[in-house]
Amino acid sequence: MNDYFIAILGMSIATQIPRILPSFTKSEIINNKLLKRFLDTIPLAALGALIAPGVFTVGGSIWIGLSGGILSLVLAYHKANLMLNIILSTLFVTGLIYFF
């Protein structure tokens, strides 16, 4: 087998296990509070890891992405609809990129 294929397969397995494992276990079965809290926060950690680099690199300026992230946080704090939050934040950042 090609070494590249083995490396890609290994990395794929390593990233899929934490994603698939919580879907096969019921949270009621897990008695360990620390493990349960860890498994409950995996999606939030993954989402944060995907969003944070984009916030700081969008538009060629840290301030454009940061202002869009702050708008999104304000909308989330006021419990705005998720799709409305995404659309408004995207339009805001797009407008900032266009005008600046």
N, C-alpha and C positions, 0 to 999 in steps of 0.2 A: 504494500500500500504506500501511496505517496505520503511523505512527511507532512505536507501542507494539509492534506485531507484529514490526517489523524489530529493535527492541531486544531483545525476548524471543528471537527467532531467533539473533541475534548472541551473546547470553549463553549460550544453549543450546549453540551450536557451540563456544564458548570453553571450556566446562566438559566437553564430551564428548570433545574431542580428546585431552587427557592420559589419559582413562580408556580410550579405545578403542585408541590407538596401541600400548601394550604388548601388547595381545592379538593384534595383527597381526604383531608382530615376535618372532622366536624369540631368546631370550636368548643362545643359542650363536653367533648370527650377529654380535652386537655385540662388536666388539673393543675399543672404548674403555672402559676400566675405570670412568672417572668417569661416563660416560653410563649404563653398565649399573647402577652403584650408585644413580644418581639414579632410574632407572626402577624399580628394585627397592624403593625406599623410598617411592614415591608412595602406595601403599595405606596404609602406616603413617602417613604425614603426613596423609592425608585422614581417617583414623580418629581420629587425635589432635585434629584440628581439629573434628571432630564431638563428641567425648566431653568435651573440656576445658571448654567453656562450660557444659555440662549439669552437670558435677560441682560447679561453683561456684555454681550457681543453683537447685539442687533443694532443695525443702523450705523455702525462705525463709531458710535459714541456711547460711553457708559451711561450718560444721562438720559438718552432716549429710552433705552431698555429699562432703566431704573424708574423712570417716570411712568412707563407703562405697567411695570410691576406694582408700583405704589397705587396706581389707579385700580388695578385688579384686586389688591388687598383691601382697598376702601370699599369696593363693590361687594367683595366677599364678606366683609365685616357687617355691611348693611343687609346681608342675606339676599343679594340679587340672584336672579336665576343664573345658573351656570352658563348656559348658552349665551345669555345676554352679556354676562361678564366677559366671555371669550370674544364675542363680536365687538363689544365696545372697546376693550383693551387693544384688540388687533387694529381696529379703525383708528384709534388714538395714536398708536405707534406708527402706523402707516402714514397718517397725516403729519406727524413730526418728522418722519424721514423725508416726506415729499417737500415740506416747507423749509427744512433745515438741511 
